[in-house]
Amino acid sequence: MSEFSPEEAEKRKRAVFESMSDRRQKHILKKGYDKWDPFEEPKDPIDIRKDKTKRTTQMLVREFLQSRSSDEYSSAYGRGVLELALGIVNEDDYFRGMFEFSCWYRELLKKEGLE
């Protein structure tokens, strides 16, 4: 709105307000017409979640699956990788439990010479 004079900006604001439905006008009036800015810049998108390594879920999944040959995994395997990556990045206890159990089990297999 800074590109217009204060009078022109108010005139445009009033025109937008008057073109709205009664219900929407009431909503704006309830919050305060003076505080309302129909021309404000949109907010930045939500930050993309990253894990401790600063990778997104998509980056983790891609990097992991590229370390496997395509005949080593199925679509169900890929879905499992994606779900686990999402759970870990979102710090979900359900997935953290599965991850920690898997790490523990792998160590058990190594310790007993089965891997």
Number of C-alpha atoms within 10 A of each C-alpha: 15 7 7 10 10 11 9 12 15 13 12 16 17 13 11 12 18 11 10 11 9 11 9 12 14 13 11 16 14 9 10 10 15 8 9 13 11 12 12 8 8 6 6 6 6 6 6 8 12 17 15 8 7 11 15 17 23 13 12 20 20 14 12 12 16 10 9 10 8 9 6 8 11 10 8 9 12 15 12 12 18 18 14 20 22 21 18 21 19 15 12 12 11 11 18 17 12 14 16 11 12 12 11 12 12 14 14 13 11 11 10 9 8 9 9
